Structure formats: structure tokens, C-alpha cells
Amino acid sequence: MQTNSVGVIGAGRVGTVLAAKFRAAGYTISAVSGHSDATRMRVETMLPGVEVLEPRDVAAVSDILILSVPDDSLVHVAEEPAAPAL
């Protein structure tokens, strides 16, 4: 059985844990996005081997996309992967 790949935009505390749970359930984690040093350290620790990419790139390589960002950023982040590249 082939599973869909999962990407996470917003790999903070919640997003990283969700990705780890999906991985434990047998899903491939294609990539995550996040910019802080704490996020990168969290990904290296909890999701070894998973790339940290820009949101648009995470969306491009994922079958399932989890948006795990603060409410006030949700609309902007949801629109970004769909916007044409410049």
C-alpha cells in the first residue's frame, strides 16, 4: 500500500509533533517549513532527514499539506503556495 506524502507549513511545536505522528503512522514526510533556529533544531531532533523548505516548495512536493500557523497568518500562508512564482 502506498501512502500519500505529508508536508507541514509551520513546523513549530504543534506542526513538528503532527509531522512526527504522521511519520510514525507510516506516512512519508516530504518537507516542512519554518524559519526560526528553534524550529530548525526541533525538526533536526524530531524529524531527522526531513528538509526545511519555503512554503511554496513544501506544497509542491506534498500530497497532503498541513497548515500549522497562528490564526492571524493563516490566510496569507494559505495564499502563498498558490501564488505564481516570480
C-alpha positions, 0 to 999 in steps of 0.5 A: 500500500502506498501512502500519500506524502505529508508536508507541514507549513509551520513546523513549530511545536504543534506542526513538528509533533503532527509531522512526527505522528504522521511519520510514525503512522507510516506516512512519508514526510516530504518537507516542512517549513519554518524559519526560526533556529528553534524550529530548525533544531526541533525538526533536526531532533524530531524529524531527522532527514526531513528538509526545511523548505519555503512554503511554496516548495513544501506544497509542491512536493506534498500530497497532503499539506498541513497548515500549522500557523497562528490564526492571524497568518493563516490566510496569507500562508494559505495564499502563498503556495498558490501564488505564481512564482516570480 
